[in-house]
Structure formats: C-alpha cells, structure tokens
Amino acid sequence: MAEGPIPVTVLTGFLGAGKTTLLNRILTEQHGLKLAVIENEFGEVGVDNQLVISSDEELFEMNNGCICCSVRGDLIRILGRLLKRKDKLDGILIETTGLANPAPVAQTFFTDDEMRSAFRLDAIITVVDAKHVSTHLDQGDESVKQIGFADRIVLNKTDLVSADELSALEARIKSINAVAKVFKTNNCAIPIADVLNVGGFNLSRATELDPAFLEPEYPFEWAGAYALPQGVHELVIGHVDHDHEHHDCGHDHHHDHERNENELDVVVIHSASLNEADITAAREIALKTFSDWERKVSEGESLELGSTLNRLELKDGNGRFKLEIKNPGFYLVFEQCSEVPLHIKVCSENVRPAWQQDYHPAHTHNEAVTSIGIHQAGELDGKKLNAWISDLLKNKGNDIYRMKGVISVKGSTKRLVFQGVHMLFDAKFDREWGSDPRMNTLVFIGKNLDRASLNASFKACLT
C-alpha cells in the first residue's frame, strides 16, 4: 500500500509509438500493485478489472483528441473521485493521446492545492518510435515537446532501424533532452521498475542531477594530439590513403549548419604533456581562439601555431599545408568538422594521434528544443534568486518545458530543490548539505533558450 501522496505516472508518445503496448505490459505484470488507469479514449479502469469510475459523465471530454487546459478540470474531478476510494491506490497511470502535449497534465499537480498534497507526479514517460520519429522531429510537432518534457524515454521498435540509425537518433534525442534516461526496447519490453515509482518528478529525489552528460558545446568537433619532432612537417586535408586514416571520418552528425566546403578552421596548440590539466588548458585556449579573427592559409603555406585561427583554403575539399615545429613535443590539433579527413605527415609517413576526442558541436538543430545545464559552486543570495526566478518565469516561462535543480542558498544548511513546468514552479528545502560540496546544479529544457544569458543571470545571484 502506498504511503503518503499517491505517485502518478504520465505516459505519452506520438501516434503508434507503443504506449498501449507499454500500458498493457504494466497492467499484466505480476507486481502486486493496485493501480488505476486514466485513459483519455476509453475511460478509467482498475488493474483488477474493477471499474474505477463507473459514471460515463466522468470520462475525459476530449478536445480534438488532446488533453489540454480546457479539460484539466475534468482530470482534477476524476482524481478527486479516486481519493474517495476506500482502498488506497499504489499508483495512477495517465495515458495521453499521441497528439497531446503532456504539459497541462503535469501542471495539474502544481496548480491545485488538494492535488499537490494528495498526489505526487512521479515521472513523465515518453515512448518514441525509432523507425518514424525522425520525420516528426523534422516537422517540429508535438513529438519534440513530448521528448522535451520526459523524465524517461522508451526508445521503442529498435529492431526496425540499423545500429548507425539508432545511434544517430539517440544523439538527436539527447540534443533535445539531455537529462532523461533512455531505454532501448522492442515491443516496450522494459522492467516495470524503470517506469514506475522512479522519482523523476519527486522533489525529495530531484537531487540526483549529474550535469556531466550535459556535454558543453564547442566550435570544434574533434581534437587530436601528435608527438612531433623538430622540423617542417605536413598537415593534409583529404588526399590520403584510407588505410592510414587517423580518425573515423564517417560520423553522421546530421549538421544543419552551412559550412564552406572549401574552407576549414584549425587551431594547433603546443602542450607540455597529455595529462588532463594540460589538455583542458589547451582546449580553453582553442575555445577562445575559435571566436577570434581568422588567418587565411593557402595551399602550401605554413600554419601559425598557438592562439591563431587558421582558416585553410581548400580545393574540392583537399589541401596540403606546412607545420613548422621548432620545439619538439605534443601538439593538439582542434578541427572544425570531424567529417573532414585530417592527417599529419612526418617524412611522408602518417603520424597517428597519441590522444583524440570528439566534441559536441555548437550547431543549430532543426528542433529549437535544447537542454542547458548550469553547474556552479557558491552560495546564492535569496532575494536575488527569487527575483531571478520570477523574471525567468515571467519572460521565458512559455519557452521552458521543464526545469529542475539543486541550489545552495546563503544562510541555509539545507539544499533547496526545485521543479518547474512552464510558468509553474515549486521549491522546498530537503536534507542537510553536510559534508557535500555546496554545488548548484540546474537543468533547463525548452526552446529559444540562451545559454550565455542563463549562465550570466544565474551567476549574478551569487553572493
């Protein structure tokens, strides 16, 4: 029997993704839970074939098949009827139609005091059709919002796509919502524990945020480190024997940016070693350099090393350039586009990189929905924080699908955890910081979000 507020799971996903398949799996699983289902097409039924709501007038009245603000009152009324049951439920499942935006359902548990105390929005589960979702994402329809709102994503029908297609799709999903956990399935075969009572929306458990996977965006896509002797060597773009390629040039990033195929930006930085600190320092130099003025380099000319953006002029995507090395050691090459083959030759022989890494490029995707994470040490001024949140909700609330975070407020020994959906916001103090570092961790998911502005306005709240 459930203790405290009854957990509510919202099940969403585009038409044909497999929501009903997942629902049936949950209903037939031998989990011993007493669940109720609010299904916005055929009414409400209990797991044990018991009619939860028997009156036809309590069925959802759909507006063109969608749960929207006009029927939020119906949802509140149905949930109120469920509270009057003598046998308390262990959980409630709400299945939306394939065309529905899940926001109004989630907002129900923020706007009504009785709902807030009696129910706990546990998670939004979005089922995604691996075979067909790309078409919907290209059109920018409700499927983008469904992914953006999700706490967990069931990437279904994976047997209908190739491994490369699946990898590209998963990366695209992560570009929309980097904090939702993704489960790849066929026929929605997923353990019930991964979709029920997962605490995705639970403030007391909204502290498991790890922004490490919110990979920062960079103006370059690949970097490699080469041990180079003193002398004049050659950097080659294209014109290469494929047996000696130094990195995989077949990455499918699905870029929507426009890049001149006869130009390529490259930065070359000397590094004392390849330890983490030196690589980080070189990366920071490259990050600043890529935003600086470029120096055009023609075929056969020498690249300038250090804090210089070399814009290589290519012919049909190919080119050869000189690398004049005065001090032997490690040289990190940061390349604008990892799909362009880049090689370094010493005495006409290709040199393999001693270290290499791909970076998430700061390109614009078709969908405007993105994830932005803030990870900042320090304490926040309470008044400044309240003013910032109020201004953010007022001016950007419609664009913010989801936000959640853990905040360190000056004067409090406890962590402030929060959740938000559009312009609705809820926050409370939970456990003591104790010996944990007072680190602020915030995640925003939505459209038209300005990373630099969000970071700057948040930092202005620090004491």
C-alpha positions in Angstrom: 0.0 0.0 0.0 1.4 3.4 -0.9 2.3 5.7 1.9 2.0 9.5 1.6 0.9 11.1 -1.7 -0.1 8.7 -4.5 2.5 8.5 -7.3 1.2 9.5 -10.7 2.9 8.4 -14.0 2.1 10.2 -17.2 2.5 8.0 -20.3 2.9 9.9 -23.5 4.3 9.4 -27.0 3.4 10.0 -30.6 0.8 8.0 -32.5 1.9 4.4 -33.0 4.9 4.6 -30.7 3.8 1.8 -28.5 2.1 3.5 -25.5 -0.7 0.9 -25.3 1.8 -1.9 -25.5 3.7 -0.5 -22.6 0.5 0.1 -20.7 -0.6 -3.5 -21.2 2.7 -4.7 -20.0 2.3 -2.7 -16.8 -1.2 -3.9 -16.3 -0.4 -7.6 -16.8 2.9 -7.6 -14.8 2.8 -9.5 -11.5 3.9 -6.6 -9.4 1.2 -6.8 -6.7 0.4 -3.1 -7.0 -3.1 -1.7 -7.1 -3.0 0.7 -10.0 -5.7 2.9 -11.7 -5.5 4.0 -15.3 -6.9 7.2 -16.7 -7.1 6.5 -20.4 -8.4 9.5 -22.3 -10.1 7.4 -25.0 -12.0 4.7 -23.2 -12.3 5.9 -19.6 -10.7 4.7 -16.4 -10.3 1.1 -15.3 -8.6 -0.6 -12.4 -5.9 -3.2 -12.8 -8.0 -6.0 -11.3 -10.8 -5.4 -13.8 -12.5 -3.2 -11.3 -14.2 -0.1 -12.7 -12.6 2.9 -11.0 -15.0 5.5 -12.4 -18.3 3.9 -13.4 -20.2 7.0 -14.5 -20.0 7.9 -18.2 -20.0 11.5 -17.3 -16.6 11.2 -15.7 -14.9 10.2 -18.9 -12.5 12.7 -20.3 -14.2 15.0 -22.8 -11.5 15.4 -25.4 -10.9 18.5 -27.5 -9.9 17.1 -30.8 -8.4 14.1 -29.1 -6.0 16.1 -26.9 -5.7 16.7 -23.2 -5.5 20.4 -22.9 -6.2 23.2 -20.5 -10.0 23.0 -21.1 -10.2 19.5 -19.7 -7.8 20.0 -16.8 -10.8 20.4 -14.6 -12.1 17.0 -15.7 -8.8 15.5 -14.7 -8.9 17.1 -11.2 -12.5 15.9 -10.8 -11.6 12.3 -11.7 -8.6 12.3 -9.4 -10.8 13.7 -6.7 -13.2 10.7 -7.1 -10.3 8.3 -6.9 -9.3 9.8 -3.5 -12.7 8.7 -2.1 -12.0 5.1 -2.7 -11.9 3.0 0.5 -8.9 1.0 -0.7 -6.0 3.3 -1.3 -4.2 3.0 -4.6 -0.5 2.3 -5.1 -0.3 4.5 -8.2 -2.1 6.1 -11.1 -1.3 5.9 -14.8 -2.4 8.7 -17.1 -2.1 7.8 -20.8 -2.4 10.8 -23.2 -3.2 10.6 -26.8 -0.4 10.6 -29.4 -1.1 14.2 -30.3 -1.1 15.5 -26.8 1.3 17.9 -25.2 1.9 16.5 -21.6 2.4 19.9 -20.0 -1.2 20.5 -19.0 -1.3 17.2 -17.2 1.9 17.9 -15.4 0.7 21.4 -14.5 -2.4 19.9 -12.8 -0.1 18.7 -9.9 1.3 22.2 -9.4 -1.9 24.4 -9.6 -4.3 22.7 -7.3 -3.5 22.5 -3.5 -5.5 19.3 -3.0 -3.7 17.7 -5.9 -0.4 18.7 -4.6 -1.0 17.2 -1.2 -2.8 14.0 -2.3 -0.7 13.1 -5.4 2.9 13.1 -6.4 3.8 13.5 -10.1 6.4 10.7 -10.3 7.5 10.9 -13.9 6.6 11.6 -17.5 7.4 8.5 -19.6 7.7 9.2 -23.3 7.6 6.3 -25.8 9.4 7.0 -29.1 9.0 5.1 -32.4 12.6 4.6 -33.5 11.5 4.0 -37.1 9.4 7.0 -37.7 10.1 9.7 -35.1 12.8 11.5 -37.2 10.0 12.5 -39.6 8.0 14.1 -36.8 11.1 15.8 -35.3 11.8 17.3 -38.7 8.3 18.8 -38.7 8.7 20.2 -35.2 5.4 18.8 -34.0 4.3 17.6 -30.5 6.8 14.8 -30.5 9.5 17.3 -29.8 7.6 18.6 -26.8 6.9 15.0 -25.6 10.7 14.3 -25.6 11.4 17.6 -24.0 9.1 17.0 -21.1 10.2 13.4 -20.5 11.9 12.1 -17.4 12.4 8.7 -19.1 12.3 7.8 -22.7 11.4 4.4 -24.0 13.1 4.2 -27.5 10.9 1.5 -29.0 11.0 -0.6 -32.2 14.8 -0.5 -32.3 14.7 -3.7 -34.3 13.4 -1.7 -37.3 16.5 0.5 -37.7 20.2 -0.1 -38.2 22.7 0.4 -35.5 24.0 3.6 -37.1 20.5 5.0 -37.4 19.8 4.1 -33.8 23.0 5.8 -32.6 22.2 9.0 -34.6 18.6 9.0 -33.3 19.7 8.6 -29.7 22.2 11.5 -30.1 19.4 13.6 -31.6 17.1 12.8 -28.6 19.9 13.8 -26.2 20.3 17.1 -28.0 16.6 17.8 -27.1 16.6 16.4 -23.6 20.0 15.5 -22.2 18.7 14.6 -18.7 16.1 12.0 -19.5 17.3 8.4 -19.2 16.9 6.5 -22.5 15.9 2.8 -22.6 16.1 1.0 -26.0 13.4 -1.6 -26.4 11.4 -3.9 -28.8 7.7 -4.2 -28.0 8.3 -1.9 -25.0 9.9 -4.8 -23.1 11.2 -2.9 -20.1 11.4 -3.7 -16.4 8.4 -2.1 -14.5 10.9 -0.7 -12.0 12.3 1.5 -14.8 9.0 3.2 -15.4 7.0 3.1 -12.1 8.0 5.0 -8.9 11.2 6.3 -10.4 11.1 9.7 -8.7 11.7 11.7 -11.8 9.4 14.5 -10.6 9.8 13.8 -6.9 11.4 16.9 -5.2 12.8 14.7 -2.4 14.6 12.7 -5.1 15.2 15.5 -7.6 18.8 15.8 -6.3 20.3 13.0 -8.5 21.2 15.5 -11.2 24.5 14.9 -12.8 25.3 17.5 -15.5 28.4 15.6 -16.6 26.4 14.2 -19.5 25.1 17.7 -20.4 28.2 17.9 -22.6 29.1 21.6 -23.3 29.0 22.8 -26.9 32.2 23.7 -28.7 33.0 25.5 -32.0 35.2 22.4 -33.0 34.2 18.8 -33.3 37.4 16.9 -33.0 40.9 17.2 -31.4 44.0 15.0 -31.7 47.4 15.2 -30.0 50.5 14.4 -32.0 54.1 13.8 -30.8 56.1 15.8 -33.4 59.9 16.2 -33.8 61.6 19.4 -34.8 61.4 20.1 -38.5 58.9 21.0 -41.2 56.0 18.6 -41.5 52.8 18.5 -43.5 49.2 18.8 -42.5 47.0 17.1 -45.1 43.2 17.6 -45.7 41.9 14.8 -47.9 44.5 13.3 -50.3 45.0 10.3 -48.1 45.4 6.6 -48.2 42.4 5.3 -46.3 44.5 2.6 -44.6 46.1 5.3 -42.6 43.2 7.5 -41.6 43.8 8.8 -38.1 40.2 9.1 -37.0 36.8 7.9 -38.1 35.6 10.3 -40.8 32.2 8.7 -41.2 30.5 10.3 -38.2 26.9 11.2 -39.0 26.3 14.4 -37.1 23.3 15.5 -39.1 24.5 19.1 -39.2 22.2 21.8 -40.3 24.8 24.5 -40.3 26.1 25.9 -43.5 29.9 25.4 -43.9 32.0 26.4 -46.9 33.4 23.0 -48.0 36.4 24.8 -49.4 37.4 26.2 -46.0 38.3 24.5 -42.8 39.2 26.1 -39.4 42.1 24.6 -37.5 43.9 25.6 -34.3 47.3 24.0 -33.4 48.5 24.3 -29.7 51.7 23.1 -28.1 51.2 21.1 -24.9 53.8 20.2 -22.3 52.1 16.8 -21.7 48.9 14.9 -22.3 47.6 15.0 -18.7 44.1 16.1 -18.0 45.1 19.6 -16.8 47.2 20.4 -19.9 44.5 19.1 -22.3 41.9 21.2 -20.5 44.2 24.3 -20.7 44.7 23.7 -24.5 41.0 23.2 -25.0 40.2 26.5 -23.3 42.8 28.3 -25.5 41.2 26.7 -28.6 37.7 27.7 -27.4 38.7 31.4 -27.2 40.7 31.2 -30.4 37.8 29.9 -32.5 35.9 33.0 -31.6 38.7 35.3 -32.8 39.6 36.6 -36.2 40.8 34.0 -38.7 44.0 33.9 -40.6 43.6 32.6 -44.1 46.1 30.0 -45.2 46.6 29.0 -48.8 47.8 25.7 -50.2 51.5 25.1 -49.4 51.7 27.8 -46.8 52.6 27.3 -43.1 50.1 27.2 -40.3 50.6 29.6 -37.4 50.8 27.8 -34.1 49.2 28.9 -30.8 46.3 31.3 -30.4 45.6 31.7 -34.1 42.6 30.5 -36.0 43.9 29.1 -39.3 41.3 29.1 -42.0 42.6 26.6 -44.5 41.7 27.3 -48.1 40.9 24.0 -49.8 40.3 22.9 -53.4 37.4 20.4 -53.8 37.8 19.7 -50.1 41.5 18.9 -50.3 44.7 20.8 -49.3 48.3 20.4 -48.1 49.9 22.8 -45.6 53.2 23.1 -43.7 53.7 22.6 -40.0 57.0 24.2 -38.9 57.9 22.7 -35.5 60.7 24.5 -33.6 60.2 22.8 -30.3 59.6 19.0 -30.3 56.7 17.8 -28.1 52.9 17.3 -28.2 50.8 19.4 -30.5 47.0 19.4 -30.2 45.1 20.0 -33.4 41.5 21.3 -33.0 39.4 20.7 -36.1 36.2 22.5 -37.0 34.4 19.5 -38.6 35.2 15.9 -37.8 33.8 14.7 -41.1 36.8 16.2 -42.9 39.8 13.8 -43.0 42.8 15.5 -41.4 46.3 13.9 -41.3 49.8 14.9 -40.3 52.8 13.5 -42.2 56.4 13.4 -40.9 58.9 12.4 -43.5 55.9 11.4 -45.8 54.6 9.0 -43.2 51.3 9.5 -41.4 51.6 10.1 -37.7 48.8 8.6 -35.5 47.4 10.7 -32.7 48.6 9.8 -29.2 45.2 11.1 -27.9 42.0 12.1 -29.6 38.5 13.2 -28.7 35.2 14.1 -30.3 33.3 17.2 -29.1 29.7 18.1 -29.2 29.4 20.9 -31.9 27.5 24.1 -31.2 25.4 23.8 -34.3 21.7 24.6 -34.7 19.4 21.6 -35.0 16.1 21.5 -36.8 14.3 21.4 -33.5 14.6 24.5 -31.3 14.2 22.5 -28.1 17.5 22.1 -26.3 18.9 21.2 -22.8 21.0 23.7 -20.9 22.8 22.8 -17.7 24.4 25.0 -15.1 27.0 23.6 -12.6 28.3 26.4 -10.4 29.9 26.4 -6.9 29.0 29.0 -4.4 26.0 30.4 -2.4 23.1 32.3 -3.7 21.5 35.5 -2.3 17.9 34.5 -1.5 16.4 37.9 -2.7 18.4 37.9 -5.9 17.4 34.3 -6.5 13.7 35.0 -6.1 13.9 38.0 -8.4 15.8 35.9 -11.0 13.3 33.1 -10.9 10.3 35.5 -11.0 11.8 37.3 -14.0 12.6 34.0 -15.7 9.1 32.6 -15.3 7.5 35.8 -16.4 9.6 36.3 -19.6 10.6 32.8 -20.6 8.0 30.6 -18.9 6.2 29.6 -22.1 9.5 28.5 -23.6 10.7 26.5 -20.6 9.2 23.0 -20.8 11.0 21.6 -17.8 13.4 22.8 -15.2 14.8 21.1 -12.1 17.7 21.7 -9.8 19.5 21.7 -6.5 20.6 25.2 -5.1 22.7 26.4 -2.3 21.2 29.4 -0.6 23.3 31.5 1.8 22.1 31.2 5.4 20.6 27.7 5.0 22.3 24.5 5.9 19.8 22.6 3.7 19.7 22.1 -0.1 16.9 23.9 -2.0 15.5 21.6 -4.6 13.0 22.7 -7.3 10.9 21.6 -10.2 9.1 23.7 -12.8 6.8 23.3 -15.8 6.4 26.4 -18.0 5.4 29.2 -15.6 4.6 26.9 -12.7 7.4 26.5 -10.1 7.8 24.5 -6.9 10.7 24.5 -4.5 11.5 23.4 -0.9 14.4 22.6 1.3 15.2 19.0 1.8 18.2 17.4 3.5 21.3 19.0 5.0 24.3 19.6 2.8 26.5 18.0 5.5 30.0 17.3 4.1 28.9 17.5 0.5 30.2 20.5 -1.5 27.7 23.3 -1.9 27.3 22.9 -5.7 24.4 24.5 -7.6 23.1 22.2 -10.3 20.3 23.3 -12.6 18.8 21.9 -15.8 16.6 23.8 -18.3 14.8 22.1 -21.2 12.9 24.2 -23.7 13.0 26.3 -26.8 14.8 29.5 -27.7 17.0 29.2 -24.6 20.0 31.4 -24.4 22.9 29.6 -22.7 25.1 32.6 -22.2 22.2 34.7 -20.8 21.0 32.0 -18.4 24.6 31.5 -17.1 25.2 35.2 -16.7 21.9 35.9 -15.0 22.3 33.0 -12.6 25.9 34.0 -11.6 24.6 37.5 -10.8 22.6 35.8 -8.0 25.8 34.6 -6.3 26.9 36.3 -3.1 
